[in-house]
Amino acid sequence: MIRKHSATLHGHRTSFSLEDEFWLELKRIASARGLSLASLIAEVDDGRTEDSNLSSALRLHVLQWFKALCPPQPDPKQRGS
């Protein structure tokens, strides 16, 4: 389920929508890094490009976190070439 969440970033209130699974993983990432959830969200917000929205940036951050934990796999498109 997608839920709306709110955070205060640099003194301004903002809201974003995330699936429950992404929200849970963001909490785990923040804990693993010794950050508050608000600090992690602010960090992601500061690093995103102007043409992306915060919800997408947060999802991509979770994806990048897990990709960094997994060893690289061969590209299935290049098999048999």
C-alpha positions as CSV (number, residue, x, y, z in Angstrom):
1,M,0.0,0.0,0.0
2,I,1.2,3.5,-0.8
3,R,1.1,5.9,2.1
4,K,1.7,9.6,2.4
5,H,4.5,10.6,4.8
6,S,5.7,14.0,5.9
7,A,9.1,15.3,6.9
8,T,10.7,18.6,7.8
9,L,13.7,19.3,5.5
10,H,15.8,22.4,6.2
11,G,12.9,24.0,8.1
12,H,10.3,23.3,5.5
13,R,7.6,20.7,5.7
14,T,7.2,18.4,2.7
15,S,5.3,15.3,1.9
16,F,5.9,12.2,-0.2
17,S,4.3,8.9,-1.0
18,L,6.0,5.6,-0.5
19,E,5.0,1.9,-0.4
20,D,5.1,0.4,3.1
21,E,8.0,-1.8,2.0
22,F,10.2,1.1,0.9
23,W,9.3,3.0,4.1
24,L,10.4,0.0,6.2
25,E,13.7,-0.3,4.3
26,L,14.4,3.4,4.7
27,K,14.1,3.0,8.4
28,R,16.4,0.0,8.4
29,I,19.0,1.9,6.3
30,A,18.9,4.9,8.6
31,S,19.4,2.6,11.6
32,A,22.2,0.7,9.9
33,R,24.0,4.0,9.2
34,G,23.3,5.4,12.7
35,L,21.2,8.2,11.3
36,S,17.7,9.5,12.2
37,L,15.2,8.8,9.5
38,A,14.8,12.6,9.0
39,S,18.5,12.9,8.4
40,L,18.5,10.1,5.8
41,I,15.6,11.7,4.0
42,A,17.3,15.1,4.0
43,E,20.5,13.5,2.7
44,V,18.6,11.9,-0.2
45,D,16.7,15.1,-0.8
46,D,19.9,17.1,-1.0
47,G,21.5,14.7,-3.5
48,R,18.6,14.4,-5.9
49,T,18.4,16.2,-9.2
50,E,16.0,19.0,-9.7
51,D,14.0,17.0,-12.2
52,S,13.3,14.1,-9.9
53,N,10.7,14.0,-7.1
54,L,11.5,13.0,-3.5
55,S,9.4,9.8,-3.6
56,S,11.4,8.5,-6.6
57,A,14.7,9.6,-5.1
58,L,13.9,7.6,-1.9
59,R,13.0,4.5,-3.8
60,L,16.2,4.7,-5.9
61,H,18.2,5.2,-2.7
62,V,16.8,1.9,-1.3
63,L,17.6,0.2,-4.6
64,Q,21.1,1.5,-4.6
65,W,21.6,0.4,-1.0
66,F,20.6,-3.2,-1.8
67,K,22.6,-3.3,-5.1
68,A,25.7,-2.3,-3.1
69,L,25.1,-5.2,-0.8
70,C,24.7,-7.8,-3.6
71,P,27.6,-9.1,-5.7
72,P,27.4,-8.1,-9.4
73,Q,25.7,-10.7,-11.6
74,P,26.4,-11.3,-15.3
75,D,24.1,-9.3,-17.6
76,P,21.5,-11.9,-18.9
77,K,21.2,-9.9,-22.1
78,Q,24.9,-10.7,-22.9
79,R,24.6,-14.5,-22.5
80,G,25.0,-16.4,-25.8
81,S,26.5,-13.4,-27.6
